[in-house]
Amino acid sequence: VQAISMAAPDDGDEAVSVGRQSNEYVGGCAPVLACSSIAGERNGETKENQDSFHAKLEGDIAVVVIVDGHGKRGSAVASAFRSAVLRYLPHTPGGPAAAEGLASAILAADVVLLLNPQIDSELSGATCAAVRVEGLSSASPNCRRLAVAHVGDCRAIMGRREELGQSEAGSERWSTVRLTEDHRPSDEAEAARLIAAGGRLQKAPLLAQPHAGRKNSGDGGKGGHAGDSSRGQGYGGPTRLWHRGSGSIAPGLAMSRGVGDILGQGCGLLPEATRSEMALGPGDAVIVVASDGVFDVLSDAEVLHCCRVFWSSRAASEAAAAVLAAAARAWAGRGMGYRDDCTCAVLFL
């Protein structure tokens, strides 16, 4: 059993890599799992890393959980939520019920979080993506199954590899498969649900907007107090969730589903995860799960490109590091003096 579960540190990078030596897997290649996290920066100074993660490869099962906290207590919320999820993961079923089990673990962990008197989650919360892959030691790639459950904007993608004929240029073709869809207030179905639950949808006042690329004045703009709308000269940024009362300046969330955020859950924020499951085929080669600090600045294709160059060596730790390095360069290229926390897990199947 090889596993890592941790709150990402405040300073520098933290990376882990786990693998299994086996000749049973197709092509003689063992699955390899790695996860890496780097704290963000604000005006050249390292900020508190509010991301947290768990990565485990045991037998023929791999489990990855990425948690992205936000708000003034985002780091404590993310760490407490991750710990609560881990209490339920050993009891979640496999097979066709795996995705439902992951979603149930997220919902149960949210209850534990909200009832924890030591964690102030009134204006702090988190998003989460949980992935389970089983059948990794099977002699047939068609026995592998994938289950995903997520709330918010942590994202999971898969890289699919197709071998080409010798006569064609290049020997392989790669394509990306989106495994999750970000939960945003701007989504039509989510917007209707939020409004019906008593929420108000509006972009933030421009005078209250933080540096471009950030999501709020406290933690990059994912949620929390975003300023007095009465002082705004117009509005900008993503559509946000607010209380309906006139003059309300909270919670200002840029996601429609998440955990914690007591005030947000009072106006429609939902801790109920979207879930999916699928059988994996022989060409399904790599799964990447990352926080929005990565996907806010890199496309799915760019993330896959960082990983696929390490496919032959199956160097998952190097692939995760390459993704974080690319994200850091993209944030720096914005020239706004801000970089979000970035966490990335890579599983070579």
C-alpha positions as CSV (number, residue, x, y, z in Angstrom):
1,V,0.0,0.0,0.0
2,Q,1.4,3.4,-1.0
3,A,-0.5,6.5,-0.2
4,I,-0.2,10.2,0.6
5,S,-2.8,12.4,2.3
6,M,-1.8,15.9,3.3
7,A,-2.6,19.6,3.4
8,A,-0.4,21.2,0.9
9,P,2.4,23.3,2.6
10,D,2.6,27.1,2.6
11,D,6.2,27.3,1.3
12,G,7.6,25.7,-1.8
13,D,6.6,22.5,-3.6
14,E,5.5,19.2,-2.2
15,A,5.4,16.1,-4.4
16,V,4.9,12.4,-4.0
17,S,5.0,9.5,-6.4
18,V,3.7,6.1,-5.9
19,G,3.9,3.1,-8.2
20,R,3.8,-0.7,-8.3
21,Q,6.1,-3.1,-10.0
22,S,4.1,-5.8,-11.8
23,N,4.2,-7.8,-14.9
24,E,0.5,-8.5,-14.9
25,Y,-0.5,-5.3,-16.4
26,V,-1.0,-4.9,-20.2
27,G,2.3,-4.3,-21.9
28,G,4.2,-5.0,-18.7
29,C,3.6,-1.4,-17.5
30,A,2.6,-0.8,-13.9
31,P,0.3,2.1,-13.0
32,V,2.1,5.1,-11.5
33,L,0.5,7.8,-9.4
34,A,2.0,11.1,-8.3
35,C,0.6,14.3,-6.8
36,S,2.3,17.7,-6.5
37,S,1.2,21.1,-5.0
38,I,2.7,24.5,-4.9
39,A,1.5,27.5,-2.9
40,G,0.4,30.6,-4.8
41,E,2.0,34.1,-4.6
42,R,0.7,37.6,-4.0
43,N,2.9,40.5,-4.9
44,G,6.0,38.4,-5.0
45,E,5.4,36.7,-1.6
46,T,4.3,33.1,-1.0
47,K,0.8,32.9,0.3
48,E,-0.9,30.3,2.4
49,N,-1.6,27.2,0.3
50,Q,-5.3,26.4,0.7
51,D,-5.2,23.3,-1.5
52,S,-5.2,19.8,0.1
53,F,-5.0,16.4,-1.4
54,H,-5.0,12.6,-1.0
55,A,-3.5,10.1,-3.4
56,K,-3.4,6.4,-2.9
57,L,-2.5,3.4,-5.0
58,E,-3.3,0.1,-3.4
59,G,-3.5,-3.3,-5.3
60,D,-5.6,-2.6,-8.4
61,I,-7.3,0.5,-7.1
62,A,-6.2,4.2,-7.3
63,V,-8.0,7.0,-5.4
64,V,-7.3,10.7,-5.8
65,V,-9.0,13.5,-3.9
66,I,-8.2,17.2,-4.7
67,V,-9.6,19.8,-2.4
68,D,-9.3,23.6,-3.1
69,G,-10.2,25.8,-0.2
70,H,-11.2,29.5,-0.3
71,G,-12.0,32.3,2.1
72,K,-10.1,33.5,5.1
73,R,-10.3,30.0,6.7
74,G,-9.9,28.2,3.4
75,S,-6.8,26.2,4.4
76,A,-8.4,24.9,7.6
77,V,-11.6,24.1,5.8
78,A,-9.8,22.2,3.0
79,S,-7.7,20.2,5.5
80,A,-10.7,19.4,7.7
81,F,-12.9,18.4,4.8
82,R,-10.1,16.1,3.4
83,S,-9.8,14.4,6.7
84,A,-13.5,13.9,6.9
85,V,-13.7,12.4,3.4
86,L,-10.9,9.9,4.3
87,R,-13.1,8.6,7.2
88,Y,-15.7,7.6,4.6
89,L,-13.6,6.4,1.7
90,P,-12.8,3.0,3.1
91,H,-16.5,2.3,3.3
92,T,-17.4,3.4,-0.2
93,P,-18.4,0.6,-2.6
94,G,-16.6,-0.3,-5.8
95,G,-18.0,-1.4,-9.1
96,P,-21.1,0.3,-10.6
97,A,-21.8,2.0,-7.3
98,A,-18.4,3.6,-6.9
99,A,-19.4,7.1,-8.2
100,E,-22.4,7.1,-6.0
101,G,-20.1,6.1,-3.1
102,L,-17.7,9.0,-3.8
103,A,-20.6,11.5,-3.9
104,S,-22.0,10.2,-0.7
105,A,-18.6,10.5,1.0
106,I,-18.4,14.2,-0.2
107,L,-21.9,14.9,1.2
108,A,-21.2,13.2,4.5
109,A,-17.9,15.0,4.9
110,D,-19.6,18.3,4.3
111,V,-22.0,17.6,7.2
112,V,-19.0,16.7,9.5
113,L,-17.3,20.0,8.4
114,L,-20.4,22.2,9.1
115,L,-20.8,20.6,12.5
116,N,-17.2,21.1,13.5
117,P,-17.1,23.9,16.1
118,Q,-13.4,24.4,15.6
119,I,-13.8,25.3,11.9
120,D,-15.3,28.7,10.9
121,S,-17.0,27.9,7.6
122,E,-19.5,30.7,7.4
123,L,-17.6,32.5,4.7
124,S,-15.0,29.9,3.8
125,G,-15.4,26.7,1.9
126,A,-13.9,24.4,-0.7
127,T,-14.4,22.6,-4.0
128,C,-13.5,19.0,-4.5
129,A,-12.9,16.3,-7.2
130,A,-12.7,12.6,-6.2
131,V,-11.6,9.9,-8.7
132,R,-11.4,6.2,-8.2
133,V,-9.9,3.7,-10.8
134,E,-10.2,0.0,-10.3
135,G,-9.1,-3.1,-12.2
136,L,-5.5,-1.7,-12.7
137,S,-3.9,-5.1,-12.2
138,S,-6.2,-6.9,-14.6
139,A,-4.6,-8.7,-17.6
140,S,-7.2,-7.0,-19.8
141,P,-7.5,-3.3,-20.1
142,N,-11.2,-3.6,-20.7
143,C,-11.7,-4.6,-17.0
144,R,-10.6,-1.2,-15.8
145,R,-13.4,1.2,-14.5
146,L,-13.4,4.8,-13.6
147,A,-15.7,6.7,-11.2
148,V,-15.7,10.4,-10.6
149,A,-17.6,12.8,-8.2
150,H,-17.0,16.5,-7.9
151,V,-18.3,19.8,-6.7
152,G,-17.1,23.1,-8.0
153,D,-14.2,23.7,-10.3
154,C,-11.5,21.2,-9.4
155,R,-11.3,19.3,-12.7
156,A,-10.4,15.8,-14.0
157,I,-9.4,15.0,-17.5
158,M,-8.2,11.9,-19.3
159,G,-5.7,11.5,-22.1
160,R,-6.6,8.9,-24.8
161,R,-3.8,7.5,-26.9
162,E,-4.3,6.0,-30.4
163,E,-1.5,4.3,-32.2
164,L,-1.2,5.2,-35.9
165,G,-0.1,3.2,-38.8
166,Q,3.6,3.2,-39.8
167,S,2.7,5.1,-43.0
168,E,1.2,8.1,-41.1
169,A,3.2,10.9,-39.8
170,G,4.0,10.3,-36.2
171,S,3.3,7.1,-34.4
172,E,0.4,8.1,-32.1
173,R,-2.4,10.5,-31.7
174,W,-3.5,11.9,-28.3
175,S,-6.9,13.4,-27.4
176,T,-8.4,14.8,-24.2
177,V,-11.6,13.6,-22.6
178,R,-13.2,16.0,-20.0
179,L,-14.3,14.0,-17.0
180,T,-15.9,16.8,-15.0
181,E,-17.8,20.0,-15.9
182,D,-17.1,23.1,-13.7
183,H,-20.1,24.1,-11.6
184,R,-20.5,27.8,-12.3
185,P,-23.4,30.3,-11.5
186,S,-23.3,31.3,-15.2
187,D,-24.4,27.8,-16.3
188,E,-28.1,28.0,-17.3
189,A,-29.3,25.0,-15.3
190,E,-27.2,25.9,-12.2
191,A,-28.4,29.6,-12.4
192,A,-32.1,28.5,-12.5
193,R,-31.5,26.3,-9.4
194,L,-29.6,29.1,-7.5
195,I,-32.3,31.7,-8.2
196,A,-35.1,29.3,-7.1
197,A,-33.1,28.7,-3.9
198,G,-33.1,32.4,-3.1
199,G,-29.8,33.4,-4.6
200,R,-28.9,36.5,-6.6
201,L,-26.6,36.3,-9.6
202,Q,-24.4,39.2,-10.5
203,K,-20.8,40.0,-11.4
204,A,-18.8,41.8,-8.8
205,P,-18.4,45.7,-8.7
206,L,-15.4,46.7,-10.6
207,L,-14.1,48.8,-7.7
208,A,-14.3,45.7,-5.6
209,Q,-12.5,43.6,-8.2
210,P,-9.0,42.3,-7.1
211,H,-6.1,42.0,-9.5
212,A,-7.1,40.5,-12.8
213,G,-6.9,36.8,-12.7
214,R,-7.9,36.6,-9.0
215,K,-11.3,35.6,-7.8
216,N,-11.8,37.7,-4.7
217,S,-10.0,40.1,-2.4
218,G,-9.2,37.4,0.2
219,D,-8.1,34.3,-1.7
220,G,-8.1,34.9,-5.4
221,G,-11.9,35.5,-5.7
222,K,-13.4,32.0,-5.3
223,G,-15.7,33.2,-2.6
224,G,-16.3,35.4,0.3
225,H,-16.7,39.1,1.0
226,A,-16.1,41.0,-2.3
227,G,-17.0,44.5,-1.5
228,D,-19.9,46.9,-1.4
229,S,-21.8,46.9,-4.6
230,S,-23.2,50.4,-4.0
231,R,-19.7,51.8,-4.7
232,G,-19.1,50.0,-8.0
233,Q,-18.6,51.7,-11.3
234,G,-19.9,48.9,-13.4
235,Y,-19.4,45.2,-13.0
236,G,-16.8,42.6,-14.2
237,G,-15.3,39.2,-13.7
238,P,-17.3,35.9,-13.5
239,T,-20.9,35.7,-12.5
240,R,-21.2,35.3,-8.7
241,L,-23.7,34.0,-6.2
242,W,-25.0,36.6,-3.6
243,H,-27.8,36.7,-1.1
244,R,-30.9,38.2,-2.7
245,G,-31.3,41.1,-0.2
246,S,-30.5,44.5,-1.7
247,G,-27.1,45.7,-0.6
248,S,-25.9,42.2,0.2
249,I,-22.1,41.9,-0.1
250,A,-21.8,38.2,0.5
251,P,-21.0,35.5,-0.2
252,G,-19.9,36.4,-3.8
253,L,-19.1,32.9,-4.8
254,A,-17.8,32.1,-8.3
255,M,-19.0,28.5,-8.1
256,S,-22.5,27.0,-7.7
257,R,-21.5,23.8,-5.9
258,G,-19.1,23.3,-3.0
259,V,-18.7,22.4,0.6
260,G,-18.6,24.6,3.7
261,D,-19.7,28.2,3.0
262,I,-22.6,28.2,5.4
263,L,-23.8,31.6,4.0
264,G,-23.6,30.3,0.5
265,Q,-25.6,27.1,1.3
266,G,-28.3,29.4,2.5
267,C,-28.8,30.8,-1.0
268,G,-28.3,27.8,-3.2
269,L,-24.7,26.6,-3.0
270,L,-25.1,22.8,-3.2
271,P,-22.7,20.2,-1.7
272,E,-24.3,17.5,-3.9
273,A,-21.7,16.1,-6.2
274,T,-22.1,15.5,-9.9
275,R,-21.0,11.9,-10.6
276,S,-20.1,9.7,-13.5
277,E,-18.6,6.3,-14.2
278,M,-17.3,4.5,-17.3
279,A,-15.3,1.5,-18.5
280,L,-11.8,2.3,-19.6
281,G,-10.5,1.2,-23.0
282,P,-7.1,0.1,-24.1
283,G,-6.2,3.6,-25.3
284,D,-7.1,5.4,-22.1
285,A,-3.6,6.2,-20.9
286,V,-3.5,8.9,-18.3
287,I,-5.8,10.7,-15.8
288,V,-5.1,14.2,-14.5
289,V,-6.9,15.7,-11.5
290,A,-6.1,19.3,-10.6
291,S,-7.3,22.4,-8.8
292,D,-8.5,25.4,-10.6
293,G,-5.2,27.1,-10.1
294,V,-4.1,24.9,-13.0
295,F,-7.1,24.9,-15.2
296,D,-7.8,28.7,-14.9
297,V,-4.7,29.3,-16.9
298,L,-4.1,26.1,-18.9
299,S,-6.4,24.3,-21.3
300,D,-7.2,20.6,-21.1
301,A,-5.0,20.1,-24.1
302,E,-2.1,22.0,-22.6
303,V,-2.2,20.0,-19.4
304,L,-2.3,16.7,-21.4
305,H,0.7,17.9,-23.5
306,C,2.7,18.4,-20.3
307,C,2.0,14.7,-19.3
308,R,2.1,12.8,-22.5
309,V,5.8,13.5,-23.1
310,F,6.4,11.4,-20.0
311,W,4.2,8.6,-21.1
312,S,7.0,6.3,-22.3
313,S,9.0,6.7,-19.1
314,R,5.8,6.7,-16.9
315,A,7.4,9.4,-14.8
316,A,4.2,10.7,-13.1
317,S,6.0,12.9,-10.7
318,E,7.8,14.7,-13.5
319,A,4.6,15.0,-15.4
320,A,2.8,16.6,-12.4
321,A,5.8,19.0,-11.9
322,A,5.7,19.9,-15.6
323,V,2.0,20.8,-15.3
324,L,2.6,23.0,-12.2
325,A,5.6,24.7,-13.9
326,A,3.5,25.5,-17.0
327,A,0.7,26.9,-14.8
328,A,3.2,29.1,-12.9
329,R,4.5,30.5,-16.2
330,A,1.0,31.2,-17.4
331,W,0.1,33.0,-14.2
332,A,3.4,35.1,-14.4
333,G,2.5,35.9,-18.0
334,R,-0.6,37.7,-16.8
335,G,1.7,40.3,-15.1
336,M,-0.8,40.9,-12.2
337,G,1.4,39.9,-9.3
338,Y,-0.8,37.0,-8.4
339,R,-0.7,33.2,-8.7
340,D,-3.3,30.8,-7.4
341,D,-2.4,27.7,-5.4
342,C,-1.8,24.8,-7.9
343,T,-2.2,21.1,-7.2
344,C,-2.0,18.3,-9.8
345,A,-2.3,14.5,-9.6
346,V,-1.2,12.4,-12.5
347,L,-2.1,8.7,-12.9
348,F,-0.5,6.8,-15.7
349,L,-2.8,3.8,-16.3
